[in-house]
Amino acid sequence: VTAVLYASLAALVGSGLLLIVAFVRAQRWLSRVVVVDAVSLVTACAVALLAAYRSDAFLLDAAILVAMVAVVGTVALLHFMPLPNGARR
Amino acid sequence: VISQAMATGSLAATSVTLGAAPPPVQWPGAGALWFGLGLLAIGAAANLVTAIGLLRSDDAMARIHVMSIGAVAAVLPCLVGAALVIGDSAALLRAGVAGVVLFFAAPFLGQALMLRAMADGDLPLPHERPTLRPRLEPEAEPTSPAEATPSAASAQSAEASTASAEPITNHEEARR
């Protein structure tokens, strides 16, 4: 059980490092928004992993909250931000 | 109370006491634990695949695809797997509901990213996008009356003689 948990933790850490590289290499702001969203989801998965390790349901609720805020917040951010050059929807 | 009734098999065997916490529900065996661990590992691997995809994709559409699909593929198994490992039925219910909500929110995420990329010029507009296959050209009209009404034998012989020499047009390729 511990080996599976540590392997998952290693995969999540590797994902975080790759996403940091992707954030540095991204040139458009939308690409960085996508990478930040992916980092939030990786964080949610890491918190869920910690919740499974500690058998803590409250930490799992925190992971659920982080994932929901990441997805819904990104959709809301992209929807309510003004369009370039004064364009209308 | 419902989870206790589900564990014991009947509502009659459930003792309802106001103000007292129900006893924790025991999972049937180690199967749920290993299933949850497997889901956690799948979620972590999906996170890794998503990160590699975001790092390698240069096209905006590819990044949007990776994000909108990988979001659900990575988070949903992690949440459900963690709830299975914890062994709490209420947490499993909450994780399942969150997974369903994320499943239905992922297309909206992809749509918002795609529209924003189109507005910023990262993606071409639909009428500016090149077609996936070449358009079919109309058949050439016969110019002379002799070519317009050839006899059957001459047409077959002409077709047989020029079948190997004529290039394959898009229309013939589409007909095949």
HADDOCK unambig.tbl for C-alpha pairs under 7 A between the chains (distance, minus, plus):
assign (segid A and resid 4 and name CA) (segid B and resid 37 and name CA) 6.86 0.50 0.50
assign (segid A and resid 4 and name CA) (segid B and resid 41 and name CA) 6.87 0.50 0.50
assign (segid A and resid 8 and name CA) (segid B and resid 41 and name CA) 5.35 0.50 0.50
assign (segid A and resid 8 and name CA) (segid B and resid 44 and name CA) 5.30 0.50 0.50
assign (segid A and resid 11 and name CA) (segid B and resid 44 and name CA) 5.72 0.50 0.50
assign (segid A and resid 11 and name CA) (segid B and resid 45 and name CA) 6.32 0.50 0.50
assign (segid A and resid 11 and name CA) (segid B and resid 48 and name CA) 6.04 0.50 0.50
assign (segid A and resid 12 and name CA) (segid B and resid 44 and name CA) 5.78 0.50 0.50
assign (segid A and resid 12 and name CA) (segid B and resid 47 and name CA) 6.71 0.50 0.50
assign (segid A and resid 12 and name CA) (segid B and resid 48 and name CA) 6.69 0.50 0.50
assign (segid A and resid 14 and name CA) (segid B and resid 48 and name CA) 6.84 0.50 0.50
assign (segid A and resid 15 and name CA) (segid B and resid 47 and name CA) 6.21 0.50 0.50
assign (segid A and resid 15 and name CA) (segid B and resid 48 and name CA) 4.74 0.50 0.50
assign (segid A and resid 15 and name CA) (segid B and resid 51 and name CA) 5.38 0.50 0.50
assign (segid A and resid 18 and name CA) (segid B and resid 51 and name CA) 5.86 0.50 0.50
assign (segid A and resid 18 and name CA) (segid B and resid 52 and name CA) 6.71 0.50 0.50
assign (segid A and resid 18 and name CA) (segid B and resid 55 and name CA) 6.84 0.50 0.50
assign (segid A and resid 19 and name CA) (segid B and resid 51 and name CA) 5.60 0.50 0.50
assign (segid A and resid 19 and name CA) (segid B and resid 55 and name CA) 6.96 0.50 0.50
assign (segid A and resid 22 and name CA) (segid B and resid 54 and name CA) 6.72 0.50 0.50
assign (segid A and resid 22 and name CA) (segid B and resid 55 and name CA) 4.87 0.50 0.50
assign (segid A and resid 34 and name CA) (segid B and resid 67 and name CA) 6.92 0.50 0.50
assign (segid A and resid 41 and name CA) (segid B and resid 71 and name CA) 6.94 0.50 0.50
assign (segid A and resid 41 and name CA) (segid B and resid 75 and name CA) 6.61 0.50 0.50
assign (segid A and resid 42 and name CA) (segid B and resid 47 and name CA) 6.49 0.50 0.50
assign (segid A and resid 45 and name CA) (segid B and resid 75 and name CA) 6.09 0.50 0.50
assign (segid A and resid 45 and name CA) (segid B and resid 78 and name CA) 5.71 0.50 0.50
assign (segid A and resid 48 and name CA) (segid B and resid 78 and name CA) 6.41 0.50 0.50
assign (segid A and resid 48 and name CA) (segid B and resid 79 and name CA) 5.99 0.50 0.50
assign (segid A and resid 48 and name CA) (segid B and resid 82 and name CA) 5.79 0.50 0.50
assign (segid A and resid 49 and name CA) (segid B and resid 82 and name CA) 6.30 0.50 0.50
assign (segid A and resid 51 and name CA) (segid B and resid 82 and name CA) 6.69 0.50 0.50
assign (segid A and resid 52 and name CA) (segid B and resid 82 and name CA) 4.78 0.50 0.50
assign (segid A and resid 52 and name CA) (segid B and resid 85 and name CA) 5.65 0.50 0.50
assign (segid A and resid 52 and name CA) (segid B and resid 86 and name CA) 5.46 0.50 0.50
assign (segid A and resid 55 and name CA) (segid B and resid 86 and name CA) 4.63 0.50 0.50
assign (segid A and resid 56 and name CA) (segid B and resid 86 and name CA) 6.78 0.50 0.50
assign (segid A and resid 57 and name CA) (segid B and resid 86 and name CA) 6.98 0.50 0.50
assign (segid A and resid 57 and name CA) (segid B and resid 91 and name CA) 6.17 0.50 0.50
assign (segid A and resid 64 and name CA) (segid B and resid 95 and name CA) 6.80 0.50 0.50
assign (segid A and resid 64 and name CA) (segid B and resid 98 and name CA) 6.57 0.50 0.50
assign (segid A and resid 71 and name CA) (segid B and resid 109 and name CA) 6.90 0.50 0.50
assign (segid A and resid 75 and name CA) (segid B and resid 109 and name CA) 5.41 0.50 0.50
assign (segid A and resid 75 and name CA) (segid B and resid 112 and name CA) 6.03 0.50 0.50
assign (segid A and resid 78 and name CA) (segid B and resid 112 and name CA) 6.15 0.50 0.50
assign (segid A and resid 78 and name CA) (segid B and resid 113 and name CA) 7.00 0.50 0.50
assign (segid A and resid 78 and name CA) (segid B and resid 116 and name CA) 6.73 0.50 0.50
assign (segid A and resid 79 and name CA) (segid B and resid 112 and name CA) 6.56 0.50 0.50
assign (segid A and resid 83 and name CA) (segid B and resid 119 and name CA) 6.85 0.50 0.50
assign (segid A and resid 84 and name CA) (segid B and resid 120 and name CA) 6.76 0.50 0.50
